[in-house]
Amino acid sequence: MAVRLRRVCREVLLEPRYTPLVAACLCLAEGGVNLWVIRRVPYTEIDWQAYMQEVGGFANGTRDYTQLRGDTGPLVYPAGFVYLFLGLYYATGRGADIRLAQHIFAGLYLLNLLLVFRIYCRTCKVPPYVFFFMCCASYRIHSIFVLRLFNDPVAMAILFLAINFFLEDRWSWGCLLFSLAVSVKMNILLFAPGLLFLLLQRFGLLGCIPKLCICAGLQVALGLPFLLENPLGYLTRSFDLGRQFQFKWTVNWRFLPEEVFQHRAFHAGLLLTHLAGLALFALHRWHRSKESILSLLKDPAERKHPSPPMSVNKIIFILFSSNFLGICCSRSLHYQFYVWYFHTLPYLLWCTPTSKLTHMPKVLLLGVIELCWNTYPSTVCSSLSLHICHGLVLLQLWYGTALPPAPKLPQPSKKSDPLSRKAQ
């Protein structure tokens, strides 16, 4: 009996087919954990009041984006942020009911977790025991959701909803939700190179244009009130890709001198590294067809060698690795940015073949990454450790997903070849 129970427990913890069971248990536990955190851990004001002041200006009739401000400075997020947080503005009595806002974000946490678990149930790659580290063991993620009330988890929850639609082959709805997530916070654009690759492979160049129009059309529709009032002001404020980050908040570049951190040449180098990484992954890890990558521009029916079917794992691998490459090359990572890739780490680590001996190093990597993000303020050691961990994840993604070498065909022996003997 004891042996059988031990075998069952082992299977539940290690076999991905038990992910739904483990996910249900963890979601129930997380409901209690979030309630405990809200009641026992003091709320910390960082950006919530600034958010409410920014959307309060819109509620009072201001349509010039350059005039929407809060205590932390001007509004720098696209229009979707304004509409979603305007709902929170009214639901919480103009932002005054912090406890209600925390419970709303606790609900968002559980919804986000359900969407993430639905993805992992489809991939069947990650052993269920890993999800404990993705849930109850992360102090920083609970803090980002229910103690800080940042907009980052809102954008990520919408993004994971979009990915669920992609997995169901409902690309139009997925693109609409993807664009909505971008309109809350632009970090979602780190997934865009992978999404473009998937759209080209699935539909070809002409076929993916309508999907891109859906993305662009929603951005125009959401920003229309501000575009009509001050189009240049809206575009420069909400899509400011050159915004400078403060050195005191950086998690990943603490070991650099501040003048290097702020230097434009350093930023340009990171951008070139990011583009090079995307090109390498697109050419050698995402593209598996015998044809040139340019064949993706053709209609799928006209390709000489049809691309392999769009499997669940291919979609997830391309999207998650695209985002992770952007994380590794970010000009700065602040503490709330952890949620940008936290829920993708188990897949990135376990999507490659895993032996019994490699489980522990991967869990250790998760632990060290968590420790780096929990070190406040960041130190030279924590920043370097984070880069080392990111580098190790990239290496195992690169070498763990390489195609095996083609088997060599046996060469016929000259002695046994009658034609060779005649020629002699």
VEXMARVO-146820 format. One line per field, with one value per residue (C-alpha): residue in one letter; residue number from 1; chain; z negated, y negated, x negated. Coordinates in Angstrom, 2 decimals, decimal comma. Example, Ala and Ser with C-alpha at 12.3 -4.5 7.8 and 13.67 -1.06 7.14 Angstrom:
BEGIN
code <- c(A S)
pos <- c(1 2)
unit <- c(A A)
c3 <- c(-7,80 -7,14)
c2 <- c(4,50 1,06)
c1 <- c(-12,30 -13,67)
REM end
This chain:
BEGIN
code <- c(M A V R L R R V C R E V L L E P R Y T P L V A A C L C L A E G G V N L W V I R R V P Y T E I D W Q A Y M Q E V G G F A N G T R D Y T Q L R G D T G P L V Y P A G F V Y L F L G L Y Y A T G R G A D I R L A Q H I F A G L Y L L N L L L V F R I Y C R T C K V P P Y V F F F M C C A S Y R I H S I F V L R L F N D P V A M A I L F L A I N F F L E D R W S W G C L L F S L A V S V K M N I L L F A P G L L F L L L Q R F G L L G C I P K L C I C A G L Q V A L G L P F L L E N P L G Y L T R S F D L G R Q F Q F K W T V N W R F L P E E V F Q H R A F H A G L L L T H L A G L A L F A L H R W H R S K E S I L S L L K D P A E R K H P S P P M S V N K I I F I L F S S N F L G I C C S R S L H Y Q F Y V W Y F H T L P Y L L W C T P T S K L T H M P K V L L L G V I E L C W N T Y P S T V C S S L S L H I C H G L V L L Q L W Y G T A L P P A P K L P Q P S K K S D P L S R K A Q)
pos <- c(1 2 3 4 5 6 7 8 9 10 11 12 13 14 15 16 17 18 19 20 21 22 23 24 25 26 27 28 29 30 31 32 33 34 35 36 37 38 39 40 41 42 43 44 45 46 47 48 49 50 51 52 53 54 55 56 57 58 59 60 61 62 63 64 65 66 67 68 69 70 71 72 73 74 75 76 77 78 79 80 81 82 83 84 85 86 87 88 89 90 91 92 93 94 95 96 97 98 99 100 101 102 103 104 105 106 107 108 109 110 111 112 113 114 115 116 117 118 119 120 121 122 123 124 125 126 127 128 129 130 131 132 133 134 135 136 137 138 139 140 141 142 143 144 145 146 147 148 149 150 151 152 153 154 155 156 157 158 159 160 161 162 163 164 165 166 167 168 169 170 171 172 173 174 175 176 177 178 179 180 181 182 183 184 185 186 187 188 189 190 191 192 193 194 195 196 197 198 199 200 201 202 203 204 205 206 207 208 209 210 211 212 213 214 215 216 217 218 219 220 221 222 223 224 225 226 227 228 229 230 231 232 233 234 235 236 237 238 239 240 241 242 243 244 245 246 247 248 249 250 251 252 253 254 255 256 257 258 259 260 261 262 263 264 265 266 267 268 269 270 271 272 273 274 275 276 277 278 279 280 281 282 283 284 285 286 287 288 289 290 291 292 293 294 295 296 297 298 299 300 301 302 303 304 305 306 307 308 309 310 311 312 313 314 315 316 317 318 319 320 321 322 323 324 325 326 327 328 329 330 331 332 333 334 335 336 337 338 339 340 341 342 343 344 345 346 347 348 349 350 351 352 353 354 355 356 357 358 359 360 361 362 363 364 365 366 367 368 369 370 371 372 373 374 375 376 377 378 379 380 381 382 383 384 385 386 387 388 389 390 391 392 393 394 395 396 397 398 399 400 401 402 403 404 405 406 407 408 409 410 411 412 413 414 415 416 417 418 419 420 421 422 423 424)
unit <- c(A A A A A A A A A A A A A A A A A A A A A A A A A A A A A A A A A A A A A A A A A A A A A A A A A A A A A A A A A A A A A A A A A A A A A A A A A A A A A A A A A A A A A A A A A A A A A A A A A A A A A A A A A A A A A A A A A A A A A A A A A A A A A A A A A A A A A A A A A A A A A A A A A A A A A A A A A A A A A A A A A A A A A A A A A A A A A A A A A A A A A A A A A A A A A A A A A A A A A A A A A A A A A A A A A A A A A A A A A A A A A A A A A A A A A A A A A A A A A A A A A A A A A A A A A A A A A A A A A A A A A A A A A A A A A A A A A A A A A A A A A A A A A A A A A A A A A A A A A A A A A A A A A A A A A A A A A A A A A A A A A A A A A A A A A A A A A A A A A A A A A A A A A A A A A A A A A A A A A A A A A A A A A A A A A A A A A A A A A A A A A A A A A A A A A A A A A A A A A A A A A A A A A A A A A A A A A A A A A A A A A A A A)
c3 <- c(0,00 -0,93 2,24 4,36 2,64 3,19 6,87 7,27 5,56 7,78 10,91 9,80 9,19 12,30 15,05 17,04 17,58 13,93 14,47 14,31 10,89 9,48 11,05 9,37 5,97 6,41 7,54 4,41 2,27 4,04 3,22 -0,46 -0,08 1,62 -1,04 -3,74 -2,01 -1,69 -5,36 -6,92 -4,72 -4,58 -1,24 0,29 2,34 5,46 8,62 7,76 6,79 9,85 12,04 10,49 10,99 14,64 15,49 13,28 15,69 18,53 16,46 15,99 19,74 20,60 24,02 24,55 23,54 22,59 19,86 18,14 15,16 11,74 8,78 10,51 13,74 17,07 18,36 20,52 21,31 24,37 24,33 23,32 19,91 19,50 20,20 18,06 15,09 15,51 14,65 11,52 10,80 10,57 8,94 6,08 5,39 7,45 6,20 2,50 1,64 1,72 0,08 2,83 5,46 3,82 3,94 7,62 8,33 6,33 8,70 11,61 10,14 10,10 13,60 14,88 13,17 14,76 18,21 17,65 16,39 19,43 21,62 19,62 19,75 23,55 23,77 21,57 21,02 17,43 14,47 12,08 9,03 10,73 10,49 6,73 7,36 9,91 7,38 3,62 3,43 5,23 2,86 5,57 7,88 5,11 4,20 7,80 8,01 4,63 2,75 5,51 8,00 11,06 14,62 15,74 14,57 16,28 19,61 19,05 18,16 21,44 23,28 21,87 22,89 26,43 26,45 25,46 28,53 30,70 29,43 30,49 34,01 33,52 34,76 35,35 31,78 30,54 32,47 31,13 27,54 28,23 29,41 26,34 24,13 25,98 25,33 21,58 21,58 24,43 22,99 24,80 28,01 26,97 28,09 31,44 33,44 32,53 33,34 36,74 37,51 36,57 38,66 41,69 41,31 40,79 43,43 45,63 46,26 47,84 45,37 42,30 43,44 42,21 38,80 38,61 39,59 36,64 34,33 35,86 36,08 32,39 31,51 33,66 32,23 28,63 29,19 31,34 28,69 28,02 31,67 32,56 29,82 30,04 32,26 31,86 28,10 27,85 30,02 28,35 24,82 25,14 27,51 26,32 27,09 26,14 22,57 20,08 17,01 13,59 12,54 8,93 9,92 12,26 11,35 14,21 14,79 11,27 11,95 14,65 13,98 14,25 17,17 19,17 18,19 19,53 22,65 26,04 27,47 24,79 25,70 29,40 28,60 26,69 29,59 32,10 29,79 29,49 33,28 33,81 31,27 32,92 36,34 35,10 33,40 36,39 38,84 36,79 34,11 35,20 38,91 39,42 43,11 45,79 47,76 47,22 44,53 47,33 48,25 45,30 47,50 49,87 49,46 47,47 50,33 52,78 50,78 52,20 48,80 46,55 43,10 40,22 38,57 36,03 32,90 29,44 28,38 31,47 30,86 27,19 27,80 30,42 28,38 25,06 26,52 28,44 25,21 23,29 25,83 25,28 21,51 21,77 23,84 21,93 21,18 17,65 15,63 12,70 9,96 11,39 14,74 13,25 14,19 17,86 18,02 14,63 15,73 18,89 17,06 16,29 19,97 21,10 18,72 19,26 22,96 23,77 22,97 19,24 17,54 13,87 13,09 14,71 12,72 9,75 11,71 13,39 10,06 8,73 11,66 10,81 7,21 8,04 10,44 7,70 5,23 7,63 8,00 4,24 3,53 2,75 3,60 6,32 5,94 8,27 7,27 7,82 11,23 12,43 11,12 13,01 16,28 15,69 15,12 18,23 20,21 18,99 19,97 23,43 23,87 22,99 25,31 28,14 27,72 26,30 29,30 32,03 34,63 34,39 37,16 40,18 40,21 42,71 45,49 45,88 48,82 51,17 51,21 54,47 54,26 54,22 56,99 60,33 62,32 60,58 61,53 65,16 65,18 63,91)
c2 <- c(0,00 -2,41 -1,55 -2,16 -5,48 -6,55 -5,65 -7,61 -10,68 -10,44 -10,31 -13,24 -15,36 -14,36 -13,47 -16,49 -14,72 -15,48 -19,23 -19,94 -18,28 -20,09 -23,36 -23,09 -22,50 -25,39 -27,80 -27,02 -27,50 -30,75 -32,15 -31,75 -33,03 -36,23 -36,89 -36,34 -38,71 -41,43 -41,19 -40,71 -42,51 -46,33 -47,88 -49,95 -53,02 -53,38 -54,11 -53,56 -57,16 -58,41 -56,07 -57,44 -61,05 -60,38 -58,74 -61,28 -63,96 -62,04 -61,64 -65,41 -66,01 -66,37 -64,87 -66,34 -63,47 -65,84 -67,28 -63,96 -63,71 -62,16 -62,56 -60,40 -62,41 -62,46 -59,59 -57,35 -54,40 -53,95 -54,64 -51,14 -51,77 -54,86 -53,04 -49,97 -51,96 -54,40 -51,45 -50,85 -54,59 -54,50 -51,05 -52,11 -55,53 -57,47 -55,24 -55,78 -52,22 -50,54 -47,32 -46,81 -47,45 -44,80 -42,24 -43,07 -42,46 -39,23 -38,13 -39,20 -37,10 -33,99 -34,67 -35,10 -31,85 -29,96 -31,24 -30,25 -26,78 -26,28 -26,91 -24,50 -21,82 -22,02 -21,84 -18,74 -19,67 -20,85 -18,42 -19,54 -19,91 -22,94 -24,88 -25,16 -27,43 -29,37 -29,95 -29,98 -30,40 -33,77 -36,72 -39,27 -38,27 -38,41 -41,84 -43,11 -42,04 -42,73 -45,00 -47,38 -47,32 -47,87 -47,87 -45,25 -42,21 -43,63 -43,68 -40,19 -38,68 -40,00 -38,66 -35,15 -35,31 -36,19 -33,23 -30,91 -32,12 -31,51 -27,93 -27,49 -28,72 -31,85 -34,28 -37,30 -37,33 -36,63 -39,59 -41,85 -40,88 -41,13 -44,71 -45,45 -44,19 -46,45 -49,38 -48,77 -48,53 -48,34 -45,53 -43,20 -44,23 -41,91 -39,06 -40,79 -39,35 -35,83 -36,60 -38,04 -34,88 -32,71 -34,79 -34,56 -30,80 -30,30 -32,70 -33,99 -37,67 -38,55 -36,44 -38,05 -41,63 -41,52 -40,31 -43,18 -45,58 -44,32 -45,17 -48,61 -49,36 -48,79 -51,11 -53,85 -53,31 -53,42 -56,46 -58,37 -60,87 -61,82 -61,71 -64,19 -66,58 -66,36 -63,52 -64,25 -64,60 -61,24 -59,35 -60,78 -60,18 -56,78 -55,15 -56,72 -54,02 -56,27 -57,02 -57,14 -54,90 -55,86 -53,99 -53,64 -51,30 -48,97 -45,30 -44,00 -46,62 -47,58 -46,44 -49,12 -52,72 -55,06 -56,99 -53,75 -52,77 -56,10 -56,23 -56,05 -53,82 -51,23 -51,36 -50,96 -47,95 -46,28 -46,89 -45,36 -42,37 -41,92 -42,03 -39,61 -37,18 -37,32 -36,71 -33,70 -32,12 -32,83 -31,26 -28,29 -27,51 -28,80 -27,96 -24,19 -23,90 -22,78 -25,93 -29,36 -31,50 -33,79 -31,06 -32,30 -35,23 -32,83 -31,53 -28,26 -26,32 -27,49 -26,42 -23,55 -22,00 -22,70 -23,93 -21,50 -21,89 -24,68 -22,61 -24,00 -23,73 -25,51 -28,47 -28,70 -28,22 -30,98 -33,48 -32,81 -32,77 -36,00 -37,71 -36,25 -37,54 -41,01 -40,62 -39,65 -42,76 -45,25 -48,65 -48,29 -45,97 -47,38 -45,21 -45,12 -43,93 -40,47 -39,61 -40,14 -36,68 -35,00 -32,67 -31,66 -30,51 -26,95 -26,36 -27,92 -25,63 -22,39 -22,62 -20,87 -17,19 -16,74 -13,79 -12,93 -14,58 -17,90 -18,63 -20,00 -22,47 -23,88 -24,30 -25,94 -28,39 -29,32 -29,88 -32,06 -34,19 -34,65 -35,60 -38,20 -39,81 -39,78 -41,58 -45,21 -47,38 -45,45 -44,84 -44,14 -40,48 -40,17 -41,87 -39,71 -36,59 -37,49 -37,85 -34,56 -32,81 -34,39 -33,29 -29,70 -29,67 -30,97 -28,34 -25,48 -26,90 -27,10 -23,70 -21,86 -22,63 -21,96 -19,44 -16,15 -15,67 -13,80 -10,15 -9,45 -7,07 -4,11 -4,52 -1,54 0,17 -0,05 3,64 4,67 2,29 4,16 0,91 -0,15 3,11 2,65 -0,87 0,44)
c1 <- c(0,00 -2,77 -4,67 -1,60 -0,88 -4,48 -4,21 -0,97 -2,45 -5,51 -3,36 -1,21 -4,29 -6,25 -3,77 -2,43 0,90 1,72 1,30 5,09 5,34 2,32 3,49 6,90 5,30 2,86 5,58 7,60 4,50 3,68 7,10 6,28 2,72 3,88 6,50 3,89 1,45 4,09 5,06 1,64 -0,90 -0,74 0,14 -2,67 -1,79 -3,93 -1,93 1,76 2,52 0,65 2,74 5,93 4,80 3,97 7,30 9,08 7,93 9,56 12,76 12,80 12,73 9,03 8,25 4,79 2,48 -0,31 1,93 2,66 0,32 -0,09 -2,42 -5,06 -5,01 -3,16 -1,04 -3,27 -0,96 1,29 5,02 6,16 4,62 6,81 10,07 9,33 8,10 10,98 13,22 11,14 11,29 15,08 15,28 13,01 14,53 11,96 9,18 9,90 10,98 7,59 8,82 11,41 8,74 6,56 9,37 9,96 6,28 6,43 9,19 6,99 4,17 6,36 7,68 4,13 3,13 6,02 5,04 1,42 2,39 4,60 1,56 -0,60 2,10 1,93 -1,86 -2,35 -6,00 -6,40 -6,25 -3,48 -5,72 -7,35 -4,09 -4,46 -7,44 -5,36 -2,59 -2,85 -6,63 -6,97 -6,78 -7,58 -4,72 -2,12 -3,49 -3,22 0,42 2,04 -0,36 -1,46 1,48 -0,73 0,62 -1,93 0,12 3,22 1,38 -0,04 3,36 4,80 1,74 2,22 5,87 4,73 2,33 5,17 7,06 3,98 3,85 7,49 6,58 8,70 6,10 8,33 9,61 6,11 4,69 7,44 6,61 2,88 3,36 5,49 2,66 0,20 2,53 2,18 -1,62 -4,10 -6,22 -3,81 -5,60 -8,43 -6,14 -5,48 -8,43 -7,34 -3,72 -4,67 -6,64 -3,66 -1,26 -3,56 -3,90 -0,18 1,16 -1,68 -2,33 1,03 2,96 1,43 2,13 5,77 4,55 2,07 4,85 6,89 3,99 3,48 7,20 7,77 4,89 6,40 9,88 8,69 6,51 9,01 10,18 6,57 5,49 8,22 7,10 3,29 2,03 -1,67 -1,34 0,46 -2,03 -5,14 -3,84 -2,18 -4,69 -7,93 -10,52 -13,43 -12,35 -15,23 -15,11 -16,43 -19,55 -18,41 -15,58 -17,47 -17,54 -19,69 -22,44 -23,50 -27,08 -27,56 -28,61 -25,62 -27,15 -27,38 -23,82 -22,50 -24,70 -22,97 -25,71 -24,95 -21,26 -22,10 -24,31 -21,49 -19,09 -21,53 -22,07 -18,31 -17,83 -20,71 -19,25 -15,83 -17,39 -19,36 -16,35 -14,10 -16,57 -17,75 -15,17 -11,78 -12,05 -12,07 -11,14 -13,58 -12,82 -14,34 -12,80 -11,62 -9,12 -7,05 -6,04 -4,26 -0,77 -1,04 0,59 -2,08 -5,14 -7,20 -7,77 -4,78 -5,75 -5,17 -1,75 -1,40 -1,61 -0,82 -4,44 -5,70 -3,39 -4,35 -8,07 -8,21 -6,17 -7,91 -11,43 -10,72 -9,74 -12,67 -15,19 -13,75 -14,00 -17,68 -18,44 -16,28 -17,79 -16,51 -14,32 -12,36 -10,92 -7,40 -8,81 -9,37 -5,81 -6,72 -8,29 -7,85 -5,04 -6,94 -10,09 -8,89 -8,21 -11,49 -13,38 -11,44 -10,55 -13,84 -14,47 -15,00 -16,69 -16,32 -19,64 -18,76 -15,61 -17,51 -19,70 -16,59 -14,80 -17,95 -17,91 -14,32 -15,33 -18,32 -16,24 -13,62 -16,34 -17,74 -14,33 -13,76 -17,05 -16,18 -17,92 -19,68 -23,39 -26,28 -26,07 -22,30 -22,48 -25,36 -23,63 -20,47 -22,40 -24,19 -20,84 -19,38 -22,42 -22,06 -18,38 -19,30 -22,01 -19,70 -17,03 -19,56 -21,22 -18,21 -16,00 -18,58 -17,51 -19,42 -21,99 -20,71 -21,85 -24,63 -23,67 -26,04 -28,40 -28,56 -31,92 -33,82 -34,69 -31,04 -30,02 -29,96 -29,93 -33,13 -34,81 -33,80 -35,15 -38,48)
REM end
